Amino acid sequence: MLSATKIRAQQYDFPTQKASEGRAAIHDYPAMLHYLLVDDLLASFSKKEGIVYDPFCGSGVTIVQALKSQKRVIGTDINPLALLIAETRTLNVIPEKVELVLKKFKKSIHIAPADVPPVTNIEYWFKPDVIEHLGKIRALLLKHDDLPYSKFFKTVFSQTVRSVSNNRKGEFKRFRIDKDKLAFYNPNVWETFEQTALKYSQILSIPLPFREFQLFKHDLRQSLPFSEKVDLVITSPPYGDSKTTVAYGQFSSFSMEWLRGLNPYGDEDLKLDNKMLGGNKKQCQLPPSKSLEQTLNKIKDKKRSDEVKNFFSDLFISCANIVDKLSDSPTVCFVVGNRTVSGIIILMDEIIKEFFEYFGLKHFRTFIRKINNKRMPSLNSPTNLKGDTSPTMSDEYIVIMKD
Ligand SMILES: C[S@@+](CC[C@H](N)C(=O)[O-])C[C@H]1O[C@@H](n2cnc3c(N)ncnc32)[C@H](O)[C@@H]1O
């Protein structure tokens, strides 16, 4: 049953508007926030001179929408690819200048020697001709690292790597195209790069009016790398560890390997998933949440219950670090999903609420929306057995806490 503070909010369903529109269409990213929801939260809770913060900023939907509404904004994320995408989405670009660079690249691409970095199982994931062409574009990016819009072109390159790889399209995990289809698969690397650059330059040609932001590559389990106090937090944390939910590291790995040495936010590898919340096994205490305790007691599989505890222990530490940076009268909005583990629903909205109550904040409202637009796996494997799937997370919970 819904309580007076837990409200089904149809106005947040946005059935006809995709989450990946406008600047949010630049580069794929899993589980993006809906920009219209962020707009509404900004309009309802931001303060005139206040700072907005997204601790798990991912591809930067909160960052861009905050700048659109002329708010100063800070973002942190552990994934360097996410930060490159987020920064690119804030750029103001003149399409004619992009076209000039493309012309320059096109002239020298044939004579450019390919620079092919170490990429795991490269010949399994990329065709020989694709490897050669990606290597040539990478060589040009390395040579012209001082180029205007160099971050823009690196993001275009990253999306191109995804598009021309042998991975199935629309898939966030590593799944190769079927063998019979692969035989006829011949992506044109230069054309993909050029078309992606032209498309993104059009999107970024409508200027953002305000660009005061800071982005940090940071593990939220460590104290935060900035000194400002923040008035409004808008974020969506991972819903569980990477292994059983969204594998952000695996999603980013093709791009990160091809971008090695080029991303100003640093390099990473497949091990990134182990560094995400809940990613490494450890002895940990039960965080202070009745709902979490009850949920863990219901999960009979000890291994799965330990995984859930491990994840929430990391999330609790992250919340403590966030609370440390809150101003005197803040609002905290956490957008979460309640997934299923071994047939038991993890009431993440209740657990988050109890975490912040522990830190002295008060529950204001929880809104519930349908997430038909959000790019999330619609099925997960609650028992972790291959093929054993059940519907998950068609609802998203917007938990709002105030001081
Ligand atoms: C649901 S996604 C955020 C998506 C984002 N709201 C957007 O619109 O693109 C969760 C993010 O948490 C990040 N993350 C996971 N573990 C982290 C950690 N320990 N510290 C900081 N960020 C972490 C992931 O890299 C991922 O980008």
Ligand as a Chemical Component Dictionary entry (heavy atoms), coordinates in Angstrom:
data_LIG
# 
_chem_comp.id                   LIG 
_chem_comp.type                 NON-POLYMER 
_chem_comp.pdbx_formal_charge   0 
_chem_comp.three_letter_code    LIG 
# 
loop_
_chem_comp_atom.comp_id 
_chem_comp_atom.atom_id 
_chem_comp_atom.alt_atom_id 
_chem_comp_atom.type_symbol 
_chem_comp_atom.charge 
_chem_comp_atom.model_Cartn_x 
_chem_comp_atom.model_Cartn_y 
_chem_comp_atom.model_Cartn_z 
_chem_comp_atom.pdbx_ordinal 
LIG C1  C1  C 0  23.086 4.496 -12.414 1  
LIG S1  S1  S 1  24.677 5.001 -12.926 2  
LIG C2  C2  C 0  24.540 6.741 -12.995 3  
LIG C3  C3  C 0  23.996 7.208 -14.303 4  
LIG C4  C4  C 0  23.835 8.718 -14.366 5  
LIG N1  N1  N 0  22.799 9.165 -13.461 6  
LIG C5  C5  C 0  23.515 9.166 -15.778 7  
LIG O1  O1  O 0  22.505 9.822 -15.983 8  
LIG O2  O2  O -1 24.296 8.813 -16.690 9  
LIG C6  C6  C 0  25.676 4.698 -11.499 10 
LIG C7  C7  C 0  27.098 5.224 -11.596 11 
LIG O3  O3  O 0  27.765 4.916 -10.366 12 
LIG C8  C8  C 0  29.150 4.825 -10.650 13 
LIG N2  N2  N 0  29.839 4.167 -9.523  14 
LIG C9  C9  C 0  29.811 2.868 -9.136  15 
LIG N3  N3  N 0  30.606 2.667 -8.068  16 
LIG C10 C10 C 0  31.133 3.864 -7.735  17 
LIG C11 C11 C 0  32.018 4.311 -6.717  18 
LIG N4  N4  N 0  32.535 3.457 -5.830  19 
LIG N5  N5  N 0  32.337 5.629 -6.664  20 
LIG C12 C12 C 0  31.835 6.498 -7.580  21 
LIG N6  N6  N 0  30.998 6.142 -8.578  22 
LIG C13 C13 C 0  30.653 4.843 -8.665  23 
LIG C14 C14 C 0  29.185 4.051 -11.967 24 
LIG O4  O4  O 0  30.400 4.262 -12.656 25 
LIG C15 C15 C 0  27.958 4.616 -12.695 26 
LIG O5  O5  O 0  28.333 5.634 -13.601 27 
# 
loop_
_chem_comp_bond.comp_id 
_chem_comp_bond.atom_id_1 
_chem_comp_bond.atom_id_2 
_chem_comp_bond.value_order 
_chem_comp_bond.pdbx_ordinal 
LIG C1  S1  SING 1  
LIG S1  C2  SING 2  
LIG S1  C6  SING 3  
LIG C2  C3  SING 4  
LIG C3  C4  SING 5  
LIG C4  N1  SING 6  
LIG C4  C5  SING 7  
LIG C5  O1  DOUB 8  
LIG C5  O2  SING 9  
LIG C6  C7  SING 10 
LIG C7  O3  SING 11 
LIG C7  C15 SING 12 
LIG O3  C8  SING 13 
LIG C8  N2  SING 14 
LIG C8  C14 SING 15 
LIG N2  C9  SING 16 
LIG N2  C13 SING 17 
LIG C9  N3  DOUB 18 
LIG N3  C10 SING 19 
LIG C10 C11 SING 20 
LIG C10 C13 DOUB 21 
LIG C11 N4  SING 22 
LIG C11 N5  DOUB 23 
LIG N5  C12 SING 24 
LIG C12 N6  DOUB 25 
LIG N6  C13 SING 26 
LIG C14 O4  SING 27 
LIG C14 C15 SING 28 
LIG C15 O5  SING 29 
# 
